[in-house]
């Protein structure tokens, strides 16, 4: 939504064409980034590469779209990084490179990868491993604000 938009002026300053999308339509156009990208491609715009940074589900569907059109796509897998040293294994990825499954770590081997090689379903499943813990930690922290100060 509009309240979550950051760096709009910065991106606009370096873009020939910027299309801002929000889920609720409170700023820019309502819809998914894949809608805007498909509209641009089908309008005849040619792209050498698409660079995608954001939630895993968004990157998955952008990569599916760009694969249809044969557009090189680089993704930033920083959303799954935890410690940034390669020690915890939380950012482990499976890539399909030349028909072979290869294991990489986003923090030490990336975080940028060829988006058409990433097993996004596995990455999303792994990213949900700590969802209960994170929700509990969030609720505990937020509940501190609700307590009365004496």
N, C-alpha and C positions, 0 to 999 in steps of 0.2 A: 504494500500500500504506500501511499504518499509519504507517510512518516518514516518508512524504512529506506527511502531512496537516498543514496549518498553519492558524492562526487559527480553529480549531474553536470555542473558547469565545467568541471575538468574534462569530462568525456566529450561534452559538446564542443569544447574548444579545439579538440584534436580529431574530430570526426567530420567527414564530408557529409554523412547522413547518420543521424542518430534516431533510433526508434525506441522509446521508453515504453515498457510494458509493465502493468501491474495486474495482480489477480483480480482486484476489485474495481479497477478503472478509476481510482481516485486521483491518478496522475498518469499522463500519457494515455496509451491505448489499453483497454482491458483485453487481457488474453495472455497466451503463452508466448515465450520467445520463439518457439518453433513456428508459430503462426506468422510472426513478422519475418523470420528468416525465409520461410517458404514463399511468402509474398514477394520478397526481394529477388529470390532466385527465379521464380516464375515470371517476374517482370523483365527478365533478361540480364540482370546483373551477374557479372562473372567474378568469382572469388577464387584466389589461389589457396587460401587457408582460412579456416574459421578457428578462433581461439575461444574456448569456453571455460568460464570459471563460475562456480556456483554449486547449488545442491546437486547431489549425485543423480537424482531422478531427472533433473533438467538436462544435465550433461548426457545422460543415457539417450534421451529422446532427440537431442540435437545431433548426436553422433549417428543415430539411426537415420535421421533425415539427410545429413550430409553424405552418408554412405550411399544413399540412393542416387545422389547427384555426382558422386565421385570426387567430392571436395575433401582435401586433406583437413583433418581436424585435430587440434591439440587441446587436451584437457589438463586442468590443474587439479591434481588429486589431493590437495592440501586439506579438504574437509575430513579426510579419514586419518590424518596424522595426529599422533598423541604426544610422544616424547621427542621426536625429531632426531633420534640417534640411531634408530634401527634395532635397538635392544629389545623393545617390548613386542614387536611383531604385529602391533595393532593396525599398521598401515599396509599389511601384506596384500598384494594384488596378484591376480592371475591374468596374464596376457596371452593372447593367441598370436604367436609370431611365426609366420611361415608354416602354419599347420601344427605347430608344437605349443603346448602349454608351458609358459615360462613364469616363474615366480619373481616378482620385484617388490621392493619396498618404496612407498611413495616418498618417505623422508630422505633416503640416501640415494635412490636411483632416479628420483624425480625432483619436484612433484609433477613436472610436465611429461605427458605421455601421448602417444598416438591414440586418440580416442576410439578408433575403430578396432584396436587390439584389446581393450579393457573388457573384462567380464564384469559388467556393472551389476548384474543380479547378485553375484557373490560379494562384491564390494558393499552393496547396500545391506545385504544380510549381515555382514561383519560389522557394519557401522551401527547396527541396532543392538549389538551384544550388550552394551552398557546402558540401554535406554531406561531400564527400571532404576538403576543406580543414579543416573543423571536426574531423573524425575524426582526421586527422593531427595537428592542433594538440593535441587532447585526449590522444592517445596519447603524444606527445612530452612533454607536461607530466607526465602520470601516470608515465611511465617514469623521470623524474627522481627520483621518490620511491623507486624501486627500487634506485637506485645506492647503493653503499656510501660512507659518509663517511669520509675519511681524517683 
